[in-house]
Amino acid sequence: MQKEIVNLLKKENKLSNDTISEIKDIDLSDFSNIVKELGKEDTEYIKASEIAKDLNTEYIGKNLYIYKEVSSTNTVAKFLSMNGAENGTVVISEKQTKAKGRSGKSWESPLGGVWLSIILNPNVDHSKIPLITLATGVAVAKTLENIGVENPEIKWPNDIMINGKKVCGILTEAVAKFNTIESVIIGVGIDANLDVEQFPEDLQEGTTTLKEVLGREGNENSLIKTFLEEFEKISEQFIHEGYEDILKEWRKRSYSIGKIVEVREPFNTYYDAYVIGIGKEGALVVEKIDGTLEKVISGECIIKN
């Protein structure tokens, strides 16, 4: 994280060469106010004034930090969460150069997408973190329904699909201290006003964009506002332990249930299985070829044709 924050400050000419050479002796938290100030500067496409106007939330998005370019909004959000950022703070960037994904994957996020992270202080146990990811998926799906997308689906654990192609990814990270969760960073990347040809060739076949699906460009600021409102609704459900209601909404939109998948768990454990459903803790329930049932808590499920 330190390297990414230093690069951000350096790019914006907020660190001299002398300071950079001595960075090991500097408490990076001393620069948190500068990072916040950068997030309040004017940007060309994503506008705090447009998002905040008539934003119908109590706390989500009341503090907005918007950047022209960062390595990852999750990294900046994590840094801000460790330096006094309030619950519900949202970090947005017009571009990301090293966006984070599951299993350490990274990719570029060009202009035209919605790249944001939310700082949440839900005061929950580690075991509930997977449910936050599922809840976020529901919020994204409802957002897409609100703007006219028909039948968006959620692929366990963190992808939103339209017509069998990925349009959004979610990455949830816990910020913990002494085994206590201090905050949760929820990163969301939506392929909005992009052309599929902008993605690496190996990703194009399985990727779509809102522009492609709807046949027109949309307003990124309006999309962000709608998502923040939907996210607060479902985060309130989560905070008040309405887990079953969240899971019910998730199951209605599941892309995974009823399909044959290749399960890829950590430590290179791979096997084929049939997806039966989702458990109350957010784990995927699958039936293996030998008939035994398994709960998939972490890993990846590749849909098989």
FENVENKA-V418302 format. One record per backbone hydrogen bond with DSSP energy under -1.0 kcal/mol. NH is the residue of the N-H (numbers start at 1). CO is the residue of the C=O. E is the energy in kcal/mol with one decimal. If there is no record, write none. Layout:
nh->{NH | NH}
co->{CO | CO}
e->{E | E}
This chain:
nh->{5 | 6 | 7 | 8 | 9 | 10 | 11 | 12 | 13 | 14 | 20 | 21 | 23 | 25 | 26 | 30 | 31 | 32 | 35 | 36 | 37 | 38 | 39 | 40 | 41 | 51 | 52 | 53 | 55 | 57 | 61 | 62 | 65 | 66 | 67 | 70 | 76 | 77 | 78 | 79 | 80 | 81 | 82 | 83 | 85 | 88 | 89 | 90 | 91 | 92 | 93 | 94 | 96 | 97 | 98 | 99 | 101 | 105 | 109 | 113 | 114 | 116 | 117 | 118 | 119 | 120 | 128 | 129 | 132 | 133 | 134 | 135 | 136 | 137 | 138 | 139 | 140 | 141 | 142 | 143 | 144 | 145 | 146 | 147 | 148 | 149 | 153 | 154 | 155 | 159 | 160 | 161 | 162 | 165 | 166 | 167 | 168 | 169 | 170 | 171 | 173 | 175 | 177 | 180 | 182 | 183 | 184 | 185 | 186 | 187 | 188 | 189 | 190 | 191 | 192 | 193 | 194 | 198 | 199 | 203 | 207 | 208 | 210 | 211 | 213 | 214 | 215 | 223 | 224 | 225 | 226 | 227 | 228 | 229 | 230 | 231 | 232 | 233 | 234 | 235 | 236 | 237 | 238 | 239 | 240 | 241 | 242 | 243 | 246 | 247 | 248 | 249 | 250 | 251 | 252 | 253 | 254 | 255 | 258 | 259 | 261 | 262 | 263 | 264 | 265 | 269 | 271 | 273 | 274 | 275 | 276 | 277 | 279 | 282 | 284 | 285 | 286 | 287 | 288 | 291 | 294 | 296 | 300 | 302 | 304}
co->{1 | 2 | 3 | 4 | 5 | 6 | 7 | 8 | 10 | 9 | 16 | 17 | 20 | 22 | 23 | 27 | 28 | 29 | 31 | 32 | 33 | 34 | 35 | 37 | 38 | 47 | 48 | 49 | 52 | 55 | 88 | 59 | 90 | 39 | 92 | 95 | 72 | 73 | 74 | 75 | 76 | 77 | 78 | 80 | 80 | 119 | 86 | 63 | 117 | 65 | 115 | 67 | 109 | 70 | 71 | 107 | 105 | 102 | 96 | 110 | 190 | 188 | 91 | 186 | 89 | 184 | 125 | 126 | 128 | 129 | 130 | 131 | 132 | 133 | 134 | 135 | 136 | 137 | 138 | 139 | 140 | 141 | 142 | 143 | 145 | 144 | 161 | 253 | 159 | 155 | 168 | 153 | 165 | 162 | 206 | 160 | 160 | 189 | 158 | 187 | 185 | 183 | 180 | 177 | 175 | 175 | 120 | 173 | 118 | 171 | 116 | 169 | 114 | 167 | 190 | 112 | 192 | 195 | 196 | 200 | 204 | 166 | 191 | 192 | 209 | 210 | 211 | 219 | 220 | 221 | 222 | 223 | 224 | 225 | 226 | 227 | 228 | 229 | 230 | 231 | 232 | 233 | 234 | 235 | 236 | 238 | 237 | 241 | 242 | 243 | 244 | 245 | 246 | 247 | 248 | 250 | 251 | 154 | 275 | 256 | 273 | 302 | 271 | 300 | 269 | 265 | 263 | 261 | 287 | 259 | 285 | 285 | 283 | 279 | 296 | 277 | 294 | 274 | 292 | 288 | 286 | 284 | 264 | 262 | 260}
e->{-2.2 | -2.6 | -2.4 | -2.0 | -2.4 | -2.7 | -2.7 | -1.6 | -1.9 | -3.5 | -2.4 | -2.1 | -1.5 | -2.3 | -1.7 | -2.4 | -2.2 | -1.8 | -2.2 | -2.2 | -2.5 | -2.4 | -1.3 | -1.5 | -1.2 | -2.0 | -2.9 | -1.3 | -2.0 | -1.5 | -3.0 | -1.4 | -2.5 | -3.0 | -2.5 | -1.8 | -1.8 | -2.8 | -2.5 | -2.2 | -2.7 | -2.6 | -1.4 | -1.3 | -2.4 | -3.1 | -1.9 | -2.7 | -2.9 | -2.9 | -2.1 | -2.4 | -2.2 | -1.8 | -2.4 | -2.1 | -1.9 | -1.6 | -2.9 | -1.3 | -2.5 | -2.5 | -2.6 | -2.1 | -2.9 | -2.6 | -1.9 | -1.7 | -1.1 | -1.5 | -1.9 | -2.6 | -2.3 | -2.0 | -1.8 | -2.1 | -2.5 | -2.5 | -2.6 | -1.9 | -2.4 | -2.2 | -2.1 | -1.0 | -1.3 | -2.6 | -2.9 | -3.2 | -2.8 | -2.2 | -2.4 | -3.4 | -2.9 | -1.6 | -2.6 | -3.0 | -1.3 | -1.8 | -1.8 | -2.3 | -2.7 | -3.2 | -2.7 | -1.3 | -2.9 | -1.5 | -3.1 | -3.6 | -2.5 | -3.4 | -3.2 | -2.3 | -2.6 | -2.8 | -1.4 | -2.7 | -1.4 | -2.3 | -2.0 | -2.1 | -1.2 | -2.6 | -2.5 | -2.2 | -2.4 | -2.9 | -1.2 | -2.3 | -2.5 | -2.3 | -2.4 | -2.3 | -2.7 | -2.0 | -2.2 | -3.1 | -2.2 | -1.7 | -2.0 | -2.6 | -2.1 | -1.4 | -2.2 | -2.8 | -1.9 | -2.0 | -3.6 | -1.1 | -1.7 | -2.7 | -2.2 | -1.9 | -2.2 | -3.0 | -1.7 | -1.1 | -1.3 | -2.7 | -2.4 | -1.7 | -3.0 | -2.7 | -3.5 | -3.5 | -2.8 | -1.1 | -1.7 | -2.4 | -2.6 | -2.5 | -2.6 | -1.7 | -3.4 | -1.9 | -2.2 | -2.9 | -2.8 | -2.9 | -3.0 | -2.3 | -2.8 | -3.4 | -2.1 | -2.7 | -2.7}
